[in-house]
């Protein structure tokens, strides 16, 4: 069931991305790729928080609408959003119209900027959780990939202490996978080639 399946293009991929071209592109080009770009890190943290209770594919399909609605994922601009912006976002059919998630995204932009002011580099702060190098796992089956880890629980606690919301251990682990802090491409996936 969790085995890697070949695609029509004869490339072997993690099975979770199969069946949707957007998902395949995300898997092939982004997921598990180490990122130190703070703008990208904030984007992915915002999007992962919006995913809570939904599929990642749902959020990927809405990514461009989120980009437009949330000022290109610029935390400095989002941090200045006020009540009328919340109303605008809740009326936007292109995003998930959940008041708690919208308010959390704005609050998280403020918390992100405060964290950056405190530590200097959010990227370095994040990567310190894994001693600066990606954690490379090579599970054989999708079922072998954990929903959370000790490190994602530590990250979650650290973010919550700084006022972030929608950053539970499972969301944090998905975030860590998304930005390549953790690489969980299955053994045999073409993205895992050359590192074993």
N, C-alpha and C positions, 0 to 999 in steps of 0.2 A: 504493500500500500504506500509506504513512504519511500520506495525506491526511486532513484533518479530515472527519468524517462527521456528518451531521445525526442527531439523535435524534428519536423520535416526538413529543417536545414542541417540535420545530422550533428547538431551541437547538443551535448549532454548538459542538462541544467538541473538545479534544485526543483523538485516537482511543484512546490507551492506557487511558482510563477507561471506555470503553464496554462494556456487557454486564453490569455489576454495579452495583446501586443504591448500595452502600456506597462503591464506587470513584468513582461519579459525584458523590456528596455530598462526598467528600474533595476531589475536583478543584474542584468549584464553590465550596466554602466555606473551604478551608484551604490547599491547595497553592499556593505562590507568593505567599501573603499575608504581608507583612512582620510579623514578631513580635519584640517586644522584651521579652516576658514571660519571665522566667528560669525559671519553673516549666515553661512550655510548651517552652522551648528544651531543658531537661533531658529532658523527656518524649520529645521527638522524637529527641534524641541516643541515648537508651536504646533506643527502638524501632528506629531505623535500624541500630544495632549488632546487634539481634536478627534483622534481616532478612538479614544476610550469608548468601549461598548460597540464599536463598529469595525468593519473590515478595513484593512489598509488600502485595499483596492478602491473602496469608496472615497477615501481621502485623496488617493493619487488622481482619481478622475476629477476631483475638485481643486487640485493643486493650483492651477492657473487662476481660478476664481478666488482662491485664498490670496494669491499673490496680488491680485488687483484690489481686493477688499482690505487687505492688511498692508498697504503702503509698501509693496515689494519686500515684505518681511524685514523692514527697517525698524529695529527696536526703538531707536530714538524717536521716530515719528509715531509709532504705536503707543509708546509710553505717554504721549500727549493726548491720546484719545480720551474723550469725555462722554457724557450721557448721550448726546446727539449722535456720536459715532456708534455707540452701542445700539441705539435704535436703528441706525442705517444698516449695521451689520445683521441685526435680527430680521430685517426686511429683505436681505439679499438671498435670493433662491439658489445662488451658486455655491453657498457654503452650508455647513451644518448650523442651523439656527437654534442654538442652545445657549440660553443666557449665561449659565454658569461657565460654559466653555469659552464664550466670547469674553466675558469679564476676566476669566483666568488668563487668556492670551494677552490681554492688556496689562494685567497685573504682573504676568511673567516677563513682559518687556521691561517693566520698571525694575523687577527683581534682577533681571539679566544685567541691566545697566549698573545697578548697585553692586552686583557681584563683580563686574568688570572694574568698577571704581575701587573695590576692596582688594582684589587680587592682581589687577593689572592685565592679565590675560586669561579670559575664560577658557580658551583652548588649552593652555598649559595646565590650568587648574583641573580641567576634565581629564586630560591625558595622564595627570599624576595618579589618578585612580588605578591605572594599569602600568605604572612606572614608565610611561612614555612610549610604550610599544603595544601594538595591537595584540589582543589575546586571540590566537588562531586555534580554533577547534576544527576538527574534521569529523563530525558525526556521520554515521553511515545512513541513518534514517531521520526523517523529519521529527519523528517521535522522540529522538534522542536529544533534541534541542530544548534546553530548559526555557521556562517562561520567565524566570528570574534567577538571579545568582546572589551570592554574598556581596559582590561588588555593586550590582544594581541596587541592592538594598541600602548599601552605604551611600551611593550617589543619591538615591531617593531621600534619605534622611538629611543629607547635606543640603539638598535643594529646598526641601520643606522648611528647614531651619531658617533659610534665607527668604522665605515667603512665596516660593513657587507653589503652584497648584496643578493638579492633574499630572503629577510626577511620581506615581506609585512605582514600586519595584518592577512591575511588568512593563509599564510604559518606559521606564528608564532602560530596561534591557533592550526593548525594541529600538529606542533611541541609540543606544550603544552599538547595536547591529547596523543601524541605518548610516551612522557616520564612521563606521569602520573601527571603532574602539574594540569591537568584537567582530571577528570574521567567522561566521557559522556556515559558510558554503559547504555543502555536503561533500564527502570524499567522492571523487569521480566527476563532480561538476567541473566544467571547463574553467570556471573562475578559481578553482582550487588547484589547478595544475601548476606544477613547477615549485610548489612550496613544501612538498612532502618528501 
